[in-house]
């Protein structure tokens, strides 16, 4: 559906005379479509930039989906959140961005009232779903840090899929008001327009539900994760059982078996000195065997601890990557939601200039293309998986 929207925008903008007058507000618009606000060169440039953005967004997020579903290192249940988030970004690029571009270039809506309502609902749905996914991911990170063993056993693919379904249902409930507001919008324009209503209740409720409330949840959760991680990085030294901090109380050497005292009561007919030497040699052999067993046990224990430390390091890296994803999302969408909520509070007195507001609007869309870049830069598992997908011959040579 992206191609008809872009083709319509290019045809309408290219066919309009650059200096043609706009139709009056009360006219019927029977003299053809209104001229677009951009010249033919500007239309071609904007269409090329947005077209590249759409292709880059779809290709990058498809790579994310394929990487999670095929890479052994990324097949953990919690990564299904990233698959669903990538699907939301793909839908933004294919079902929302082309029509937003057409609406901008043509300066009117030519796709009918039904698709206008669907388009507005999908726009709000995918944006809300993106931040709801990030909110669910932050809670998943928090529970995996604070209840590592218990939550790790309970976090199955079925539970993660149920959480993803709940995220989409909540996002759909928040995105329904655009359809209602469309029916209440008066139709007094010369040419059909498609836009959200300007009611204060809708603007504030959509901004709070779609952005500010999830951002507050994510900020609180990540602040808690930071405190837990900081406390674990600087633990207090535990005291020994005698209150002395675990200092040497038994006189034996740590990590070595202490030989039991030699038994007494040797027969007087035997050579006492030779017997003691034999017992000493046998005791030394047993001590050496015991020392080797202890060393093997300690080596296995160190290996297990090393594997646990590697898993914890991977969890820390993954938590950092998701924190970057959330921070970039907030930076991209905050200008739009802040300026939009200001307009809902104080009306025209707080309205931004049109070009600046449109810039904030499109910066939010750009965020859909950034997650694959973040994964590539900050996560080694994703980077290797992308290389294996894009360069299969190189992987075969390595094998």
N, C-alpha and C positions, 0 to 999 in steps of 0.2 A: 504494500500500500504506500510505500515511500515514494516510488517512482511517479505515480499519478499526481501526488501532491507537489513534488518538485517541478514536474512538467507543467502543471497548471500555473504555478507561481512564475516560472520563466516565461510562459506564453503570455500571461496577462500583463506582466511587467514590461516585457519586451514589446508588446503590441500597443501599449499606451503611449500617447504622445507626451513628450517630456513637459510641455508647457500647457497641457490641456487643463481647463478649469475643473474644480471639484463640483460634484453635484450638490444641489441644495439639500438641506436637512429634511425638507418636507416633500421633495420630489420623489418620483417613483423610480428613478434610476434607469429609465428606458433607453437612454442614449448609449448603452454599453457599460462595461465595467469602469469604475473610477480609475484614474491614473495612479500608479503606485508612487510612493514617496522617494523612490530611488531611481537613479538613471540605469540604463541598460548595462553599463560597465559595472556599476555597484552591485546590480542584481547578479551578474555573472560571478563576481568575486565572492559575494556572500554565499551564493549557492555552492561554489567550489569549496569554500572553507567548511561550511556545514556538512556538505557531502562527504568530505574527508573525515570529519569528526564522526559522522554516522558509521562509516566503514570501519574506522579505527576502533570505535566503541564495540561494534558487533564482533569484529575479529578478536580483539583482546579478551572480551568476556567469554567468547566461545572457547578460546584457549584455556581460560580458567576452568570452565566446566569439564573439558576433556582431560585436563591435568589432574583434577581431583578424582575423576572417575576411573582413570587408568594408572595413575602413579601409586605404587605401593606405599611410598612415604607420606602421601597425602590422603590416604583412604580412611582416615579416622572419622568417626561419626560426626564430630563437631564441624568438620569441613563441609558438611552438607549445607550449613548456613551460608557459606561462601558461594556454593552452587546456586542457591536460591537468590542470593543477592546479585550474582552475575546475571541470572535470568531476568531480574527486574531491570537491570541496566540495559540488557538487550532489548527488552520491550520498550523502554524509553526511547532508544535509538530508532526503532522501527515503527512504532505506533504514535509517538508524540512529537518528536523533533521535526520530522518532515512537514507535518501540518502546522506546527508553530512557525516554521520558516515560511510556508506558503501564506499563512495569515499575516505575517509581518511584511512580506514583499508585496502582496496584493492589496493590503490595507482593507480587506473585507473578507468575509467567510463565504465560500462558494460550495461547500460540501454538504449543505442541508442542516436543518435543525436537529435531526436525530443524531447524526454523527458529531454535531457540536456538543451535545450533552455527553455522549460517550467519550469524546476526546477530553473534555474537561474532567470527567470522572477518572479517566485513565491517568491523566497528568497528576492529579492529586494522589491517586492510588499508588503509583510507582514511586513517587517521592516519599510518601508516608511509609511504604513497604521497605524502602531502602533504610530509612533511619530506624524503623522498628526492627529490622534485621540486626543493625548495629547495636541496638539496645539489648536484644536477646543475646548477641554474641558477648557483650560486656558482662551480662549476668552469668553466662556460661564460663567465662574466664574467672569471675569472682568465685563461683562454686568450685571450680577445678583447683583454685589456689587455696581456699580455706578448708575444703573437704575433699582433699585429693583422692584418698582411697575410696571413701564411701561414694562420692559422686562419680568417680571413674568407673565403678562397677554398675551404677545405675544409668550411666549415659550410653544408651544403646541407639542404634540407627532408628528404631521405631519411635523412641521418645523424642529424638531430634526432629524427625519428620512431623510428629504431632505438634511440636513447638513451632515449626515452620508454618504448618497449616493455621495455627492460632494467630501467628503474625499476619498472615495474609487476610484472615477473616477480620481482625481488628482494623487493618488498613482499609479493607473494603467498607467497613462501617463508617470510617471517617471520610471516605471519598464519596459517599452517597449525597450529601448536601448540594454539590454542584448540579446534579440532575434536578433537584427540587428548585434551586434558585434559578435555573434556566427557564422553568415554566413561569416564574413570577417576574421575569425581566420584561419590561415594556418594550415594544417593538416600534420605535419611532425614528429609526435611522433610515437614510436614503438607501443604503446598501446593507445587506445582512452582516451583522457583527456577532462574534462569538467571544464571550468573556465572562468571567465570574462576576457575580453581583457585588455591589459596593456596600452592602449592609454591614454595619459595624459588628453585629453578632456573628455573622459568618466569617468575616475577616479575622476577628480575634479568636474564635473557636478553632478555625482551621490552623491558624499559626500556632496556637498553644498545643493542639492535639497532634499536629503533623511535625512540629519542630521543637518548640521550647520545652515541653514536658519530657519528651525522650532525651533531649540534651541534658536536662537536669538529672535524670536518672543515670545517664552514662557518666556524667561528671562525678556524682556521688559514689558510684560503683568503682570507678577507676581511682578515686581518691582513697577508697578503702583498700583496693588492691595494692596501691603504692605503700600504704602504711604497713600492711601485712608483709610485703616484700622487704621493706626497710627493717622491720623488726626481725625477720629471719636472717637478713644479711648481717646483723649485729646481735647475735644471741648472747644472753647472759651465761657465764660459766656456771654449770651446775655444781652444787656442793656434793662432796662425798658422803657416804653413809654415816661417817663419824663426825661430819661437820667440818672436816679439814680440807675440803676441796678435792677429795680423791687422792690425797698424797699417799705415799707408800706406807702402809701400816703393817703389812704382813711380812716384810723383809724378803719376799720372793721376787724374782725378776719377772717383769711383765712379758707375756708371750712365750714363756718357757715353763716346762713342767719341772717341779721341784721333786727330787728323788726322796722317797720315803726313807726313814732311818733303817739301817740294816737290822734284821732280827737278831736277837741274842740267843743264848742257850745252846751253843754249839757243843757237840760231844767232846769229851776230853781226850778220846782216843785219836781224833783227827788233828791234823796240823792246823792250829788256830790261825796262824799267819797266812798260810796258803788258802784257807777257806775264805778269809776276809778279802784276799786279793781276787779270788774267783768271783765272789759276790760283787766286788767293786767293778770288775770287768763286765759282769752280766748287767749290773745296774746301769753302767755307762751306756751299754748297747741299748737297753730299754729307753734310757733318757734320750739317746740320739733318735731312735724311732719315734718317740713321742714328740720330739722337737720337729721332726720332719712332718708328722701329721698335723701339728699345730700350724706349721708354716703353710702347708697346702690348704688348710681350712681358712687361714687368714688371707691367702692369695685369692681363694674363691670369693671370700667376703669382700675383699677390695674390688674384685671385678664386678660383683653385683652392685657395690656402691658406685663404681664408675659408670655402669649402665644407668643406674638411677640418676646420677648427676647429669649424664648426657640427656636423659629424658627431661629432667628439670630445666636444663639449658635450652632445649628445644621449645619447651613450654614458655620460657621467658622470652625467647626470640619471637615466638608466635604472638604472645601478648603485646609485645612492643609493636609488631607490624600492625595488629588490629588497632592499637592506640593511634598509630599514624593514619590509618584509614579513617578512623572516626574524626581525628583532628582536621584532616583535609576536607571531609564532608561538611563539618561545621563551618570551616572557613569559606567554602564555596557557597553554601546556602544561607549563611547568617545575614549577609547584606540584603538579600531579597526579602527574607522574612522580617527582618527588622524594619526595613523601609515600608513594607506592606502593612505591618501592624501599626506603625506610626500613622500611616494614611487612614487606617480604620479608626484610630483614636481621635485625631484632630482634623481629618478631612483634607480639603484643599490647602490648608495652611501648612501641612507637612508633606505635600506631594512633591516628589523629586522631579527633576527635569526628565522628559520622556526618554532621551537617549541613555541617561545614566540608569534609569530603572530597567530598561531593556538589557543593558549590559549586565546588571546584577542577575536578571532573569536567565540569561544565557550562560553565565558563569556557573549557575546551578546545574544546567544540563552538561556542562563540560566535566563535572565531577563523575558522571557515569563512565567516562573513558579513563579515569585515573587509577582505579583500583588495580587493574593488571600491571600498570607501570610500577605501582607501589610494591606489589608482590614480587615483581622481578628484581627491583632494586634492593629490597630489604630481607627477602626470604630465599635461602639457598635451595630449599626443596622445590619451590616453585620455579626458580631459575633453571635448575637441572631438568625439571620436567618439561618446561618450555623448550629447552634445547633438544631434548629427546623427541619432542613432537615435531619441531621445525627442521631438525637435522637428523633424520633417522639413519642416514648413511654413516654419520660420525659415531652414532651409538653402536652400529654394527661393527665398525672398525675397532672400537674400544673392546667389544666383547671378543 
